[in-house]
Amino acid sequence: MKRVMFACSGEIQNDTLSCGSWIEAIALGLRSSFEIVFLARTPDDSGVTHRSVRVGGVPFSVHFAGAAPIPELVHSAVQMERPDVVVIFGTESDASHRFTDAMEQEGLLDHTVAFAQGFASIWAKHFTEGLPERVVRRNTVRDLIRRDGLRAQVRNFERRGEREIAMLKKVKHYIGRTEFDYAVLRLANPDCAYYKCSDVMRPAFYERQWTYGACVPHSIFVSQYYYPVKGFHYLLEAASYLKPKYPDLSIVAAGYNPIRKSFAQREWKDSSYIRYLKTLACRYGLQDCIHPIGPQSAEEMAKQYCLANVYAMPSTIENSPNSLAEAMLLGVPSVAADVGGVAELAAYGKEARVYPSSAPYLLAYHIDRVFADPKAAEQLGRNGRARALIEYDRETNWNALKHAFSAIAEA
């Protein structure tokens, strides 16, 4: 049996490694076909440690370290495990860049594959899209203390993007999902091998199904909203067009509430972007329409999707957004910005309503069409679900990963 090493970041608590539900799903789906071991960078003071740890409820062999340098961790694990394939999850993080450099030192790049997720180099270009220059340039007290105002965040993405491009040129194998990520990869590394494979979603999103009768009319659900690329500023403008027609309009958003804070809290804790969202909410009279619900488990998120009249994804950039996939799997009528690989995931007007990302008036139009016609909304949701059940079929995608890992092991 071939040995596959998953290189990722995570936390270990109570003999359990938390490293992302989709990574856990892949490990559980493939463990009967490959011997899977984990290599994890953890945010603690541990040296290089090796022991059996549960991942997704199942024991796996895990090599991990917090304080020890990644090359030391990689060298120790590689010498013990002798992996046939090394898998790096994502190209945008500093940990992924360091894992790649370490694999190069170990002579394993020919057998290393990276998952294409987001791209820091591309995200930097879209990070402040749609924001006034005064908001981008402004630093609140919180921004000054943390040194991470919007311009600083863009510079950070640019720096990470430079390292990311160096990584893209080194790694020879990639697993991707859309023509968007294929295009970005080919620009950096025209000779790379590319294996297309859609995601496997969390089980809760295969088990529920949206119905109009169970939803809250005129409610919008968004899964993230508190940093600019998720486009919540566009959604607030769209909501300003909808509120006169739908006085009971509600926006349910995963995450903490950036609107109802005292002035003192705002002064010390608000970022420039959150300050701008508050300004827009007050300008449009939407303060009472916004209902953040805090962090949610997979089951809780699935429930919130199904309570919504519509799922909205107003992002300024995405690759293959899991939130849209989750909404479609559940059969929630969806309205999504046409960014990254979105157009490949949902046929326009049939499986989701798709619009130009910088046109919040069209976002409002498409949400209004869902609100105004329950029968059409139900059909849109059914079509989206049918497409998603094919796109995110677990057995199909696990088999695609098996093929990719087997090919890379023999490279």
N, C-alpha and C positions, 0 to 999 in steps of 0.2 A: 504494500500500500504506500503510495506517494505521501511524503510529508510536506504540509503546507504551513508556513509560518505567517501569522497575521501580525503586522506591526502597526500599533495604534497608540493612542493616549487614552487614559482612563483612570478611574479611582478604584481602589480595593478596600472594601469594608466588610467585616464579618465573613471573610473568606469568599467574597463575591466581587468579581471584576465588572464594573459598569463602564461600558465602552461604546454605547450607542446601540439602540434596539435593532437597527438594520444590520450591523456587524454581527450581533448575536444571532439574528435570524439566518444569516449566511452560514455561520459556524454550525448551527443546529441542523440546517438543511443538508450540509455537505459532510458531516462527520462520519456517515456510513461509507463514504467513498474515498475519503482522505484522512490521514492522521493529522489533526489540526492542533498546533501549539500557538500560544500567544506570546508576543513580545510587546510589553506595555510600558510607556513612560507615565509615571504617576506623580501627582503633586504632593509628595511627602519627602521625608529625609532618609528614606531607605537606601541602602546600597544595593548592589546586584543580588537579587533573591530569586530562587526558583522553587516553586511548589505547586501542588494541585489546588486550583481555585475554581469556584463555580462561575460559569458564564451562561446566562439564560437558564439557570437552574441545573446545569449539567457540568460535571467536573472536567476541566481541561488542564493540561500542563501550561503554566504561565511563568515566563521570565519577566521580572519587572524591576524597575529602579526609579528613584526620585532624584536623589542627590548625585548619583554616579553619572558621568558623561554617557551620552548615547553610544559612542563608539565602543566604550567598555562593555555596556550592556549587550550590544549587538555581537561583539566578538565572543563573549562568554556563551551566549545562546547559540550562535552558529556552530561553535566548536562542539557543543554538546548535542545539538539536534541534527546538524547536517541537512538542512531543508532542501527539498527539490524545487519549491516555489516560495517566494517571499511576496506577500501582498501588502501594499501600502494604501491606506484609505484616505484619499484626497491628495491634492497637489498644492493646496493653498496655505497649509499650516507650516510653521517653523519646524515642528516635530517631524513632519513628512520630509522636509528638506534635509534635516539632519540624519534621518533614517536612510535616505537615498545616498548621502555622502558616505555613511558607514558601510552600506552594502557595496558601494564601489570599492572601498578599502578591502572588503572581504572577497572581492572578485565575483560577486553574485548578481551583477546588473543584468546578465543574460537571462537570469531566472527570476527577475523581479518584475512585478506588474503593479501598476498604480490605478486606482479607481479615479476617474474624472468626475469631480463633483462641481464645486464652484471654482472660479479662477480669480485669485486676488488681482492679477494683472488686468483683468477685464472689469472686475467689480470697481476698481479705482476710477475707471472712466465714467461710471454711472452713479457713483455713490451719492452725489449731491444734486442729481437731476431734479429739476422742478423747484428747487429752493432759491429764494431771493439771495442775492450776493451779500446783503447785510446780515442774513442769518448764517451764511457760510463763514463769514469773517468774524462774527461775534463770538466772544468767549464769556461764558457765565463764570461765576465764582467756582462752581464745581469743575468746569472745564480747565480753569487755570490751575486749580489744585492738582487735578489728575493729569494735566498736560495732554488732554485728548479731546480738544475741540474738533469741529468738523474738518478744518484744514489739516490738523494733526492726524486725524483718522485717515484722511485721503493719502497723506504722505506715508503713513504706516502701510496702507494697502499697496502703494507704489513700491516701497522697499521690499515687502513680501513678494510682490509681483516679479521683481528682478531676480530674487532667489528662486521663485517658482519657475521662471523661464529657463534658468540654468538646470533645474531638475527635469523639466520637460524634454530638454535636449539630451539628457543622460539616459533616462529610463527608456527601454526599448519596447515595452509592452504596456498597453492601456486597455482598460475596460470602460466603455462609455455607454451612453444611452440615447444621444441625439446627434443630429448633424451639426448642431451648434458646437458641442464639445469636440466632435471630430474635426471641425474646421479650425478651432483654436489649437488643438494638438498638432495638426498638420502644418500650421504656420510655423510652429516652433521646431517640429521634428518630422519632416516629410517622410522619413524612412521608418517611422514607428509602426509596430503591428497593433492593430485595433480590433478589439472583440466587442461586439455590440450585445448588451444584455440589460434589460430593464431591472428595476428594483423589485425586491420582495418586501411588501409592506407588513406592518405589525398585524397580528392575527385579528385584533378587534375590528379592523376596517374591512375584513372579509365577512364578518359575522352579522353586522347590522345592515339595515336598509332604510333610507329616508322615505317618508310618505308625507304628502302635503297635509293630510289631516292631523299629523302629530307635530307639525312645525308651528312656530310662532309667526303669524303673518307680519310682513314688513320688517323682518329682522335680517341683519347681515352678520355673517361670521367671518372673522379674519383670524388666522392662526398666529401671526406675529405682527408687530407694528411699531416697536420702539426704536428702530434705527432706520435711516432714510431709504435704503434700497427696498424696503418693504412697502414704500409708497403710501403710507397712511395719510400724508398731507394731500395726496391726490384724492383719496377716499373721502376726506372731510369736505373738499370742494365739491365732489360729486353729491355728497349728502346734503349740501346746501341747496342743490337743485331739487332734491327729492322731498325735503322736509315740508314745504308748503302743501304738497299733494298728500303726503303721508305723515300727519302729525304724530302718529304713534311709532314713527321710525326708531329702530334701535340698532346699535352697532355693538356686537359682543366680540371682545378682543382678548385673546390669551395674553397674559402678562399683567404687570402691576398697573395701577391707575395713575397716569401722569397728569390728570386734570384736576382732581379734587385734593389739592394740597394747600396748606396755608402759605402766606407770602414768605414767611421765614424759611419754610422748608423749600419753597421754590428757589429762593435766593441761594441757598447753600447746596441743594441737591439736584436741581434741574440742569440737564445739558441744554445746549443751544437748540437742539432739535426738539426736545420735549417742550421747551419754552415756546417754540414756534407752534407746536401742535395745540398748546393751550390758547395761544393767541387766535388761531383759526377757529377753535371750538367756540370761543367767546364771540368772535366776529360773526359766526354763522348761527349762533344760538343753539349749539349742539351739546352743551355741557351735560344735560340730563339724558342725552341719547346714547352716551358712550358708557359701556359696561364691561370693564376689564374683569376677568375671572381668575387671574392668577395662574400659576403653573398647573398643568393637568396631566394625569396619567393617560395612557393610550385609550383606555375604556372611557374615561371622562371626556377626552377630546372627541371620540366618536359620538358620544351622546350630545355634545354641544353642536357638532356639525348637523346632526339630525334634527335639532331644535330650530335650526335656521331656515328661513325662507330662501336664502341664497348664500352661497359662499363667494366671497370676492377676493381676488388676488391682484392688487394694484401695483405690483412690484415694478421697479425700474430695470431690474436685471434678474434673471434666473437661468438655470440650466434645464434640469428636469425636476421641477418642484414637487417634493413629496406631499406638500399640503394639497395641491391640486389633485394629485393622484389619490389621496385619501378621500377627498370630497367626491371625486368621480366614482370610486369604488363603492361608496355609501349610496350613490345615486342622488347626491345633493345638486340641484341646479347651480351651475358655476359660471362666473364671469371672470375672465382672466386677461391680464395685459399680454399682448403679443410680444414677448421678450424671450431671448434665448431659444430654447427648444420647445416652447409651449405649443406652437402651431403644429408640431408633429404629434402631439399627445392628444389633441382634441380637434375634430373637424368643426370648422367655424359654423356656428348656428345650429349644428346638429347634435354635437356632443358637449359643447360648451359655447358660451358667447365670448368671443375674443375681440379685443379692440386695441387701437394704438396706445401705448403706455402713457404718452404725454397728453392724452385727451380725456380729462376727467368728466367732461360733458357727455362723452360717449359711454364712459363707465356708468354715469347716471342713467343714460338712455337704456342700456342693456339691463340694469337692475330693475328699472321701471317696467320693462317688458316682462320680466320674470314675476314681479309683484302683481301686475295687472291681469295675467292670464294663467291661472292655476293649472289648467289642462296642458297648456304648452310647457309650463315649468315641469310638470310631471314627466312629459315625454322627453324633455331635455335631460332630466335626471336619469331616466331609464336608458337613454342612448349612451350617456356618459358612463354609466355603470357597465353596460354591455362591453363597451370599448375597454374599460379599465380591467375588467375580469380577464380579458385576453392579454392586454399589455403587461399586467402584473401577476399573471398566473405563476404560482410558486414552482410547480414542477417544471414548467418550460424554462423559467429563468435559472433554477438550480441546474438543470441539464446544460444550459448555455455556459454556466460557470464551470461545470465539470469539464466541458470540452476545452475551455480556455486554459484552465489550470493544467490539464493533461498535455496540451500542446506546448505550454511554456516549460513544463518539466522536461520535455524532450528536446527543447531548443538547444 
